[in-house]
Amino acid sequence: MASIFQSIFNGKYPQTAKYEEQLERLQADYVRFKEFEKSAQNNRFQELDKHVHSGDFIKKVDQLKNEKFKDSKEYRQLREYHTLKKSSDLKNYFKYKASGYPERINSIKESAQLNEYKELKEFVGSDTFKEEKSMKGFKKTDSYQQYKKYKSVRKASDVKFYYKQIDSAKYKNYLNIHDSERLTSFKSLEKLVQSQEFLALKSELEDPKRFKKSKEYASISELEEIKKSPEFVWFQKTAEKNPFGDIGKWKLTFEDDFDGTSISKEKWINGYYWGKALLNDVYVLSHEKQFFCEDNTSLRNGIAHLSTKNEKIQGKVWDEKFGFVPREFEYSSALISTGQSYRQQYGKIEAKVKVDHSAPLSHAFWMVGENIAPQIDIFRFSDKGAKGYTVGCHNLDKNGKPLNELNSVNGAKFNSDFYIYTLEWSKDKLTWFVNGVKVHEQTKNVPQDPMYFVFSSHLFEENSKMKLPAELKIDWIKCYQQTN
């Protein structure tokens, strides 16, 4: 993130107000960006975008735009139907069928009259009948009577009709068509082209507005509407710019904005951790000239004030020879830490702080674990002027000797305004920032133990010219762990 703000602002350090405003805007935009990324609208866009650009969808749209009824198999089926319907053999078939002749023929075919005629016809055509007919007295025979009946039945209308029809071309055409595949195909096609499905398809394919009525057109229109929406336009432009750097890799784990009426005792203790743990009381080290007093910590206007005052106060001192011994101090000061509430291993720790400079008063924002070392100074003001402070790591070598890796930071009058002091801590590296600008980096002797946070003001020597009271002011503190 440092590189982002170094490119945004001119000068060694950006103005805190502008930097914080940009930081807050960036954080708000990031939250907005992530919320939209998970939104129903973006999910719908992703779904539609994937669908609309699929090969199957594109083929379907092309089909909807360009497919004509005349190019379809249904059109060919309709043409085949009309061709069959216009053919003379089928026309004659249906005309002959409509006349009722086939039913009459079938009725006559099974009649007693036709059977009688067939029997009589067979008789008069026989050799016996021909022989009797050539003999005298024929007219007096039964055969003659049958002959007369034959001629009479032959003239009957049904018999005449029957033999006339069965010998006709129309009836023969009827018989050829009646059980043919041609007629079956025609009836099948007729049923198809008169079906609701066929008529609906024909209407759809012939509709010039077919595409605009389709679900595909609706999907494309919905996608375009989403793409035109202000929130989506902002999201896309933001995604192209990718302004968030590594902001997304941090997850907030601890914060305090000091907006209450008093310091949260659930988060902070006053005084060194071991004093609270062992004595449930406050102590200072033998070389310190101040004593930490809870009354010197207050909240006003959303800011924590840690005050150092010139006043006599009784307290305890840890002496290596005598242990905890009472002493009277000329100065009171303040210390708050998360020693009993919160510790963190690795991550990002930052706070917005302003210091009142009054040498040799030392204001510090530091981290420490169970032991006196290692200790990380996020800042420690101890110079004669307010234009510089130190950062670094206090450690012990293998022999227990102090191993201090410190670096001076300058370039601003740090007591003139609030500044945002940041430490990024990984397994292999410590990196310090001021208002987003990197000021120091350490890759050796990097602490690996969980640590708690401390804000404190110390006096290691007395000076009657000090301007007191002096304050260390904390607007907020935020701590993050790197996400997976």
Buried (B, 14 or more C-beta within 10 A) or exposed (E): BBEBBBEBBEEEBBBBEEBBEBBEEBEEBBEBBEEBEEBEEBEEBEEBEEBBEEEEBEEBBEEBEEBEBEEBEBBEBBEBBEEBBEBEBBEBBBEBBEEEBBEBBEEBEEBEEBEBBEEBBEBBEEEEBEEBBEEEEEEEBEBBEBBEBBEEBBEBEBBEBBBEBEEEEBBEBBBEBEEBEBBEEBEEBEEBBEEEEBEEBBEBBEEEEBBEEBEBBEBBEBBEEBEEEEBBEBBEEBEEEEBBBEBEBBEEBBEBBBEEEEBEEEBBBBBBBEBBEEBEEBBBEEEBBBBBBBEBBBBEEEBBBBBBBBBEBEBBBBEEEEEBEEBEBBBBBBBBBBBBBBBBEBBBBBBBBBBBBBBBBBBBBBBBBEEEBBBBBBBBBBBEEBBBBBBBBBBBEEEEEEBBBEBEBBEBEBBEEBBBBBBBBEEEEBBBBBBBBBBBEBEEBBBEEEBBBBBBBBBEEEEEEBEBBBBBBBBBBBBBBBEE
